[in-house]
Structure formats: C-alpha cells, structure tokens
Amino acid sequence: MTEHVQTTVGVPAALAGAGEAGDAFAALAAAGWARRVDPSDNTVATAPNGLARLVFQPESEEYATGGPLWKVEATGFPSGEPHEAITRRPLGWTATFSTDVPVELIVAFLERLADPAGVDRPVPQEPADLVA
C-alpha cells in the first residue's frame, strides 16, 4: 500500500486559485456562525448576532448568469430587535467574490468580520470652544 503524503508549496496569493470552500465555513463555525443549506443547495452562514451572512451560491441563477460565487452581506440590525430600526439608521453593504478568488483571502476577510472585538475607530472629539 502506498502512503499518500500531502505537500504544500508557497504560491503568490494573487495567483493561488479558488481552493476549498469548506475552509471558509470552518472559520465561521469556529466563530459560532450557524450554517444551513437552502433548498437550491446553496450554503448560507449567519452570524450569531444576525448582523451578517455569507452566501456560497454555486447553484444560484445569479452565479449561473455571471454573478459572484460568494456574497457577504451586512444586514444593519441585530435579529430579534426590530424596534431599533426606528431609532437607528440601517447600515448595509455587500462584498462579493468571484469563482477564482483564493479561499485563503476570503477566510482572512471573514475572520476579521467575525472577530468579536469589532473594528476600532477613533471617537470624534468636539472642539474645546464648542463645549459649554
């Protein structure tokens, strides 16, 4: 019996090719994201707080007609808190990745998105002469 040994080789990220889609879902599972397969056999992972989701859509009409394979969407409001929609402006964005984007780059994007620490931003300060 021949033993199969897997080797790896360094490849420039820009030339790496698609990779294994499961790596992206493993990264999100480690962060507590829920994963389900929709009736069309596309896979959707949703953040625990409901603020974002990843759609891997190889069976979608959008992908079949030249659209993205991967879609990351920010929803703007936590699930279960619709009353906040009245007092907060909804925020939303979509990031898409085509078929050949290296999954390692998608994983890096998703790990940063799923990081519970969030994004550090400077707090705007009011000018001293406007403070009463």
Secondary structure, DSSP 8 states (H G I E B T S, - for coil): ------------GGG-----THHHHHHHHHTT-EEEE-TTS-EEEE-TTSSEEEEE-TTSHHHHTT--SEEEEE-SS-TT-TTHHHHS----EEEEE-TTS-HHHHHHHHHHHH-TT----------GGG--
